[in-house]
């Protein structure tokens, strides 16, 4: 699934940092600004909802999209209540997914532009533009 999402995002001109282990992602987020995280609910060692909770504590401005193969109302409700901007059941429509990704990145860019201190930490030195970096767990 990670490779398929990576290919989809690359085809839309977006570059993602991929993580297959939740703890690796959580370690990464501590020292790196991430605009968007796409998190699968079912992962080894920690649920996606647990990752979402830990992520929001460390990086509250990171937008979250949850994906899963199992559509349970309780998981959907918990994800949305915890701040997920979208919940996708696999397989999902690629265009609808890309719309959600673009909306999340646009929202993050608007938030970052309203706070000069935050913008400085997300500027890519070679381009002087906000980098649309996000991670997939």
C-alpha positions in Angstrom: 0.0 0.0 0.0 2.9 2.4 0.8 4.4 2.0 -2.6 1.0 2.4 -4.4 0.3 5.6 -2.5 3.9 6.9 -3.2 3.3 6.3 -6.9 -0.1 8.0 -6.8 1.4 11.0 -5.0 4.4 11.2 -7.3 2.1 11.2 -10.3 0.4 14.3 -8.8 3.7 16.0 -8.2 3.9 15.3 -4.5 6.8 13.7 -2.6 6.2 11.7 0.5 8.4 10.3 3.3 7.3 6.7 3.9 7.3 4.9 7.2 6.2 1.3 7.8 6.8 1.4 11.5 4.8 3.8 13.7 7.6 4.5 16.2 10.0 5.5 13.3 7.4 8.0 12.1 6.8 9.4 15.6 10.6 9.8 16.1 10.8 11.6 12.7 8.0 14.0 13.5 9.7 15.3 16.6 12.5 16.9 14.6 10.7 17.6 11.3 7.8 19.7 10.2 5.2 17.6 8.5 2.1 19.1 6.8 0.1 16.0 6.4 0.2 12.4 7.7 -1.7 9.6 6.0 -2.1 6.9 8.7 -3.4 3.4 8.3 -5.5 2.2 11.3 -4.0 -1.3 11.3 -0.2 -1.3 11.9 2.1 -3.6 13.8 2.8 -2.5 17.4 0.4 0.5 17.6 -2.9 1.3 16.0 -3.2 4.3 13.7 -5.6 5.9 16.2 -2.8 5.7 18.8 -0.4 7.2 16.3 -2.8 10.0 15.5 -3.2 10.8 19.2 0.6 10.9 19.8 1.1 12.9 16.6 -1.5 15.6 17.6 0.2 16.0 21.0 3.6 16.6 19.3 2.5 18.4 16.1 -1.0 19.8 16.4 -0.9 21.6 13.0 -0.1 18.4 11.1 -3.2 17.4 9.2 -4.2 13.7 9.3 -5.9 11.5 6.8 -6.8 8.0 8.1 -7.1 5.0 5.8 -8.2 1.5 6.5 -9.4 -1.7 4.9 -12.1 -2.1 7.6 -14.9 0.5 7.8 -16.0 0.5 11.4 -18.2 3.3 12.6 -16.4 3.4 15.9 -12.9 3.8 14.2 -14.3 6.5 11.8 -15.9 8.4 14.7 -12.7 8.2 16.8 -10.5 9.3 14.0 -12.7 12.3 13.1 -13.2 13.3 16.8 -9.4 13.2 17.2 -9.0 15.7 14.3 -8.6 13.6 11.1 -9.7 15.6 8.1 -10.7 12.6 6.1 -11.3 8.9 6.5 -10.8 6.6 3.5 -11.7 2.9 3.2 -9.5 0.9 0.8 -9.7 0.6 -2.0 -10.6 4.3 -2.4 -11.1 6.7 -5.4 -7.6 8.1 -6.2 -9.0 11.5 -7.4 -11.1 12.0 -4.2 -8.0 11.1 -2.1 -5.8 13.6 -4.0 -8.4 16.3 -3.5 -8.3 15.6 0.3 -4.5 15.7 0.2 -4.4 19.0 -1.7 -7.0 20.6 0.6 -4.9 19.5 3.6 -1.8 21.0 2.2 -3.5 24.2 1.2 -4.9 24.6 4.7 -1.5 24.0 6.2 0.1 26.5 3.9 -2.5 29.1 5.0 -1.9 28.4 8.6 1.9 28.6 8.2 1.6 31.9 6.3 -0.2 33.4 9.2 2.6 32.7 11.6 6.1 34.0 10.4 7.9 32.0 13.1 6.5 28.7 11.8 7.1 29.6 8.1 10.8 30.0 8.7 11.1 26.5 9.9 9.4 25.1 6.8 11.2 27.1 4.1 13.2 25.0 1.7 16.5 27.0 1.3 16.9 26.4 -2.4 13.3 27.4 -3.4 12.1 29.9 -0.8 8.7 28.2 -0.8 6.8 26.2 1.7 7.5 22.5 1.2 4.5 20.3 0.9 6.1 17.5 2.9 4.0 14.9 4.4 4.4 11.4 5.7 2.6 8.1 5.2 2.6 5.5 8.0 
